[in-house]
Amino acid sequence: MLSVKDKSLISLSWPLVVTFGIGMALPMLDSWFLSRRSVEAAAGVGALMPVIGTLFMAIQAFAQAGASIASQFLGGDKPRHAQVTQTLVISGSAVLGLIMGVILWFSTPTIVALMGLSGEPAEAAIKFLHTIAPAVMFRALQGTLTSLVATHGYTLWNLFANIITLIINITLNYIFLEGYFGVPVFMQGVYGVAIATGLSWAISVIALWIVVIYHLEHKTHVRDIKKGYYVLLPEWLRIGIPAAVEPVSFQLFQVFVMAMFVKLGHDLSDASIVPARVFSGAFAMFGVVLSVGLGSGSQILVAHLVGNKEFDKANKRMHQSLVWSSSSAFVVAVLVALTGQHLLSFYTTNPEILHLGGLLLWCDVVLQPFKASNIVITNALRASGDSAFPAVFGTISMWTLGLGTTLFLCFGIELGAMGLWLGMASDEFYRSIANYTRWRRGKWKSKGVIR
């Protein structure tokens, strides 16, 4: 059987591309179902996606750090170490997800207030967060199991599990919102959409767990958790904490930018700004799908190759993924911008929202190539164990250069909503240049867990 490190980037990545595409489609579907009831409710829930993304990014970063350690052990022909790592990561992610859910539940009113939401959008946001909080642990386990299954090269199984999630989510949304089978009235709105999402996460976890147990032949032992705590936890924290800092900082930056969109809408008394940001942001994610899929495939390959000390091959794989992801993200972004008016009409027929949303999608054409570069290079650095640099520099750059440019473009030269979007593009540009320079210097070659 062909080992993971000898597989092609495309064979590993295409199921991941579709998998992440489905994952990104779920929030879009939630917004669409809600928009059939109320555009304001859809905008309120959509405005909170960066907040929810912050929690998920933190959990996912730890999961991917653990998966990268397991990949290095697999690449270095140490299957027992990989097994212990998997047990530690699964149990740790479950605990982390539970803690995050509790935090989300109690902090919901504060989060909504800080976002500047009021009226119907605020009411919908509170309902959604309170309902989804108990299911955060399932979302954490879903991300962890997906990473571990992909680590073994079985990316097709992730695709099947996510297809199941999508089908269940759509089916439950229709049942709840249309009131079929005697569904109570209170579930025919925000509550129904949130419950459908939570249940789809839970069922996806069951499907992935079956794959882990029967296909990966993973066996969970309490002694492995104890052994992993003493032997592997330091390495997991060394890679995982910095790996979590950068994406969490990025998501908080997105929360700040979203708050600026809300403020801009209030200052200008323009009710179209927040819906335009939410709806155009949903379609802008199309450009990210290929980048995330190729970046994740590259991360798996790099981790296996670093574990086997094949540094030249790891470098070649990273550059191959970099070229493919940047070019494909640009092409997809252009296609989305060209069809922007038609795509946005999926949510609304309001001409002001359609016009502004279309302009924002053209701004996204500038953003996507640099975002793709960042995803690929940062994933490669983390896979090799060099996660501290993108975390430290990325955070500093984001809240200095990125924030300064964003505020200058929006308020300094009064580009408004387009300035906020172009400011996000500048942040991706600064970080991608710095991360690529770090990779070229080759310090990542000495950061692996196998000395």
N, C-alpha and C positions, 0 to 999 in steps of 0.2 A: 504493500500500500504506500502511495506517495506521502512522504512526510509533509507537515504543514509548511516548513520553511522552503520546501521545493515547489510548492504550488504557485501558480501565477497570481498576480495581483487581481486580475479580472475575475478569476474563478472564485477567489475568496470574497471579493468585494461586491459583486452584483447582487447576491442575496441580501447583503447588508444595506445596499442602496435602497432596495425595495422595502426592506424591514424598517429602515429609518423613515422612508417616505410614508409608510403606513403610520408610524408613530407620530409624525408631524401632521398627518391628515386628521388625526383624532381631535386635536383642539379646533381645527378648522370646521370639522363636522359639528362639534359642540356649539361653536359660534353660529353656524348655519341653522341648526335646529332652534337655537334660541332666537335668532333673528326672525324666524317665522312667527314668533310670539311678540317680540319687541326688539327693535334695533338698539334701544338704550340698554336693555338688559344684556344683550350680546356684547355691546361695547364695554359695559362694566366688568363682565367676566373676562373678556379678552384683555382688558387693561391690566388684569392681575396675573396674566400668564408669565411675565418676567419674574414675579414674586414666587410663583409655584416653581418656575424653572430654576430659581436660585436653590431651593431645597433639593430638587432632583439632581441638579448639577453637582452639588456637594456629595450626595450619596453615590452618584454615578462615577465621580472622579475616584473615590475610594475603591469602588468596585473594579474600575479599569486598572487602577494601580495594582490591586491584588491579582487581577487576571494577567497583567504583564509579568508579575513575579512568577506566576504559574507557567506562563509561556516560556520564560527564560529557563525554568527548571525542565520543562518538556524538551526544549531545544538542546539543553545540556544533558539529556538522557537521565534525568532524576525524577522519575514518575512518582515516587513516594513523597518527595518534597512537594510536588505539585498537588498531590491529593490532600496533604495537610493544609496547604495554602488555600485550597478551595473550601475546605470545611471552615477555616477561620474566616474567610471572606463572607461566606453565606450567613454564618451566625452573627458576625459583626454588622452586616448590612441590615439584618432583621432588627437588631437592637437599635441601630442608628435611625432606621425608618420609623420605628415606634416612637422614639424621642422626638423626631421631627414632626410627626403627626400631632403629638401633644402640644408642642410649641405652636404649631399652626392654629390649633383649635383656640387656645387662649389668647393669641395675639391678633386674631382676625379683625376685631374692631379697630385696633391701633393701625394695622396695615392699611385698611381701607381709608382711614382718616388721613394718614400720611400721604397716600396717593392723591389726595385732593378730590376724591369722588364724593358725590352727594346725590340725593334724590333716588330715582329708580336704579341708576347704575350702581350706587353704593349698596342699596338693598339687595340687588341681585348678587353682587360680589360677596357680601356677607353670607348669604344663603349657600352659595356655591362652596366657599372655603370651609364653612362649618360642616357641610355634608361630605366633602372630599377628605377632610382631615383623618378620619379613622381608616381610610384606605391607603394612606401614604406608605405604610409598611409593605403592602402588596406591590406598590410601584417601585419601592426600593429593591425588593426581591426580584421583580421582573427585570430591572436593569442589571442586577448582579448575575442572575442566571443567564441572561442573554450574553453578557461579556464572557462568562466561563465557557458556555457552549461554543462561542465563536473562537475562543482560545484554542480549542481542539480542532478547529477547522471545519466544524459542522455548521456552517452558516445557513444552510438550507433549512435546518430544523428551526432556527430562529425565525426564518421567513414564515414557515407554516404556523408557528405559535402566534405571530403577529397578525396573520390573516384571520385566524380564529378570533383574536381580540377585536379586529375591525368589524367582522360580521356580527359578533355579539353586541358591540357598541351600537351599531346602526339599528339592529333589530330591537334592542331594548329602548333606544331613543324613540323609535316609531311607536312601540307599544305604550310607553309612558306618556308621550306628548299627545297621542291621539286618544288616550283613555281606553285602550282595548282591554278586554278581560276584566272589566270592573276596576281598573286602576283609579284610586281616589283622586279628587280634583287637585289636591295640593302637590301631587307628583307630576302634574301636567304643565311643567315649566322648568324653572331652574333646578328644583330638587330632583326632578326626573332625570335631567341631563347629567347631574352630578352622580346620582346613584348608578346610572348606566355606565358611566366611566369607571367608577370604583369596582363594580361587579366585573367589568371586562378585564381590569387589571388582575383581579383575584383568579379568574378562570385562566388567564394567560400564565400565571405563576404555576398553577396546577399542571398545565400542559408542558411547560419548560421543566418542571421538577421531574416529570415522568421521563423526559429526554435525558436529564442528568443521571437519574438512577439506573435506567435500563440501557441507554445507549452509551453514555460515558462510563457506566459501571461505577459510579461514585458511591462510596459508602461513608456515611457520617458516623464518627465515633467521638464520644466525649473526650477520650484521651488525646485525640487529634487537636481538639480545641485547646486543651491544656498545653500540649506540646507546641502548638502554633503560637500560643500566647508568649511562651518563653523564648522560642527560637526565631519565629518569623515575624512576630508583631513589630519589633523594632524596624525591620526592613520595610514592612507595610506602611508604618507611620512615616518613615523617612521619605518614601516616595509618595504616599497617599496624601499627607497633609499639604505639601506644596502643590500637588496635583489638584487638590480641592480649592486652594486659595484663588488661583487664577480664574477658573470658570465661575466661582461664586462672586468674585469681584466683578467679573464681566456681567453677570446677571444683575448685580446690584447697580451697576452702571446703566443697564437697560431699564431698571426700575426708575432710576433718576431721570433718564431721558423721557420715559413715559410720563413721569410727573411733570416734566417740562411741557410735554404735549397737552396735558390736562390744564396746566397753568396758562398756556398760550390760548387754548380754547376759551378759558374764563376771561382772560384779559381782552380778547378780541370779540367776546360774545359770539363766538363761532362754534355752533354745535356740530359742525362737520369734521372738525380737526381730529378728535379722538376716534370716532368711527373710521375715518380715512386711514389713520395710523394702524388701527387694529386689523382692518380688513386687508389693506395692502401688505402689512407685515405677515399675514397668513400666507399670501401668495409669494412673497419674497422668500419664504422658506423653501420653495422649489429649488432655488439656486443652491441651497445649503445641503440638500439631500445627497447629491453626488459627492460633494466634498466630504461630508461626514462618513459616507459609505467607503469611499476610497481611503480616507484617512484612517478609518478603523481597520480596514484590510491591511494597510501599510503598517499600522501599529502592531498587529499580530505577527506579521512577517519580520519586522525589525526586532521584536522581542525574542522570537525564536532564534534569529540569526545572531543576535548579541549573546544569547545564552550559549551558542556554539562557537563564539568568537569569530564569526564571519563578518567582519566589520565592513569590508569593501562591498559585499553583497547588500548589507543593510543600507549603506549609503546609496547604492544604485536603486534599491527599492524605494527609498524615500523620494529621490528625485523623479523617478518614474511616476509616482503617485502625485507629486507636486505639479508636474506638467499637466497630467490628465485632469486633476481636480480644478486647477485654476482656469484652464481653457474651457472646460465643460460648464463651470459655474458662470463664466462670462456669457457663454452662448445661451444658457437657460435664462439668465437674467434679462438678456435682450429680448428673447422670445416672450417672456412674461410681460415685459414693458410694452412690447408691440401690441399685445392682446389685452392690455391692462383694463381697458374700459369694459370689455366683454366679461372678463373674469370677475371684476368687482360687482357687476350686475347680478352675479350669483347671490350676493348678500343684499343689495339695495338698488333702487332706481333713483335715489336722490342725486340730482346732477352735480351738486356741490361736492358731495362725497366722492363721486366718480371722477370729477376733474382733479381734485387734490390727490386722491389715491393714485391716479395715473401718473401725476408728476413725481410722487414719492417712489413709484416703481422705476422710473427713469433714474432717479438718484441712486437706487439700489444697484444699477448696472455698474456704478463706480465702486460700490462696496464689495460686491461678491468675489471678484478675483483675489483681493487681499484677505478676505475672510477665509476663502478656501486655502490659501497659502498658510494662514495661521493655524487652521485646524490640522493640516497634514504635518507641518513642522513640529508643532507643540505635541501632537500625539507621538511622533517619532522620538522626541526628546524624553517624554515620559516613559515610553516603552523601553528605552535604554537605561532608565533609572535617573536621568538628568532632569528631574522635574522642578528643581529649586529655581533655576534661572527664569524660565517663562513665568513662574509664579511671582517672583520678586520684581523683575523688570516690568512684566505685564501689568501688575497692580499699580506700580509707581507711574508708569507711562499713561495708563488709563485715566488716572485721577489728576494728572497734571497736563500733559500734552493733549490727550483726548478730550478731557473736560474743557480745557481752555479753548481749544479749536471749536468745539461744539457750541459753547456759549457765544464765542465771537461771531460765528457764522449765523447763529439764530438771532441774537440781540444786537451784536456789534454792527454788522452790515445789513441787519434786518431781512435775512432770508426766511425767517419764520420756520415753519414745519420742515421745509426742504433743508434749511441750515442744520436742524437737528439730525436729519438723516445723513447729510454729508459729513457732519461731525463724527458720527459713528464710523463712517468710512475712513476718516483720517486716523481714528484710533486703531483700526485694523491695519492700516498701512504702517504706522510707527512700529507696532509690535511684530508684524511679519518680517520687516527688515532686520530688527534686532534678533529675533529667533533664528532666522536663516544664518546670520553672522555667527551666532553661537554654534550652530550645527557645523558650519564650515571649519571652525577651529578645532573640532574633533574631541572636545573634552568629554563628550558623552561616552566615548569608548572605555572609560575607566570607571563608569558609574553603575555597572551591572551588579546584580546580587550574587552572581557566581564569580568569586575572586580567582 
